Amino acid sequence: MSLIRKFKPLVDRVLVERFAPELKTKGGILIPEKAQGKVLDATVVAVGPGQRDKDGNFQTPSVAVGDRVFLPEYGGTKIEVENKEYHLFREGDILGKWES
């Protein structure tokens, strides 16, 4: 079992894995690292249980494992597990979710 599967975010936090940046153009030209755009799409890897409302009930998170989400350009906490990079965001910081 992968170590990342044992990671459970707390409260309203969401663990995501960003998509890899484009390294070549469609014509096959390599893109220099400084010219590569920041990747704002990611896949949700783990989700916390949600936040409590004023009555003490959990508010179900609006994203689930496997969802493709759109992230802000800055923010989140970078963590590395088994030589892979992940980012931890609060659910409210996620800008949107792609529908299938």
TAGI-V430245 format. One record per pair of residues at least 4 apart in sequence whose C-alpha atoms are under 7 Angstrom apart, sorted by the first residue. I is the first residue (numbers start at 1). J is the second residue. D is the distance in whole Angstrom. If there is no record, write none. Layout:
I_J_D ; I_J_D
This chain:
4_81_7 ; 8_46_6 ; 8_47_7 ; 8_48_6 ; 9_13_5 ; 9_14_6 ; 9_15_7 ; 9_46_7 ; 9_47_6 ; 9_48_5 ; 10_48_5 ; 10_49_7 ; 11_48_5 ; 11_49_6 ; 11_50_5 ; 11_51_5 ; 12_48_5 ; 12_49_7 ; 12_50_4 ; 12_51_5 ; 12_90_6 ; 12_91_6 ; 13_47_6 ; 13_48_5 ; 13_88_7 ; 13_89_6 ; 13_90_4 ; 13_91_6 ; 14_44_7 ; 14_46_6 ; 14_47_5 ; 14_48_6 ; 14_88_6 ; 14_89_5 ; 14_90_6 ; 14_91_6 ; 15_44_6 ; 15_45_5 ; 15_46_5 ; 15_47_6 ; 15_86_7 ; 15_87_6 ; 15_88_5 ; 15_89_7 ; 16_42_6 ; 16_43_5 ; 16_44_4 ; 16_45_5 ; 16_86_6 ; 16_87_5 ; 16_88_6 ; 17_42_5 ; 17_43_5 ; 17_44_7 ; 17_45_7 ; 17_85_7 ; 17_86_5 ; 17_87_6 ; 18_39_7 ; 18_41_6 ; 18_42_4 ; 18_43_6 ; 19_39_7 ; 19_41_6 ; 19_42_5 ; 21_36_7 ; 21_39_6 ; 22_36_7 ; 23_30_6 ; 23_31_5 ; 24_28_5 ; 24_29_5 ; 24_30_4 ; 24_31_5 ; 25_29_5 ; 25_30_7 ; 25_31_7 ; 31_35_6 ; 31_36_6 ; 32_36_6 ; 40_70_6 ; 40_71_5 ; 40_72_7 ; 40_73_6 ; 41_68_7 ; 41_69_6 ; 41_70_5 ; 41_71_6 ; 42_68_6 ; 42_69_5 ; 42_70_7 ; 43_66_6 ; 43_67_6 ; 43_68_5 ; 43_69_6 ; 44_64_7 ; 44_65_5 ; 44_66_5 ; 44_67_5 ; 44_68_6 ; 45_65_5 ; 45_66_6 ; 46_65_6 ; 47_64_6 ; 47_65_7 ; 49_60_7 ; 50_58_6 ; 50_59_5 ; 50_60_5 ; 50_61_5 ; 51_58_5 ; 51_59_5 ; 52_56_5 ; 52_57_5 ; 52_58_4 ; 52_59_6 ; 53_57_6 ; 53_58_6 ; 53_59_6 ; 63_67_6 ; 68_97_6 ; 68_98_6 ; 69_96_6 ; 69_97_4 ; 69_98_6 ; 70_94_6 ; 70_95_6 ; 70_96_5 ; 70_97_6 ; 71_94_5 ; 71_95_6 ; 72_94_7 ; 72_95_6 ; 76_87_6 ; 76_88_5 ; 76_89_5 ; 77_87_5 ; 77_88_5 ; 77_89_7 ; 78_85_7 ; 78_86_6 ; 78_87_4 ; 78_88_6 ; 79_85_6 ; 79_86_5 ; 79_87_6 ; 80_84_5 ; 80_85_5 ; 80_86_6 ; 81_85_7 ; 89_93_6
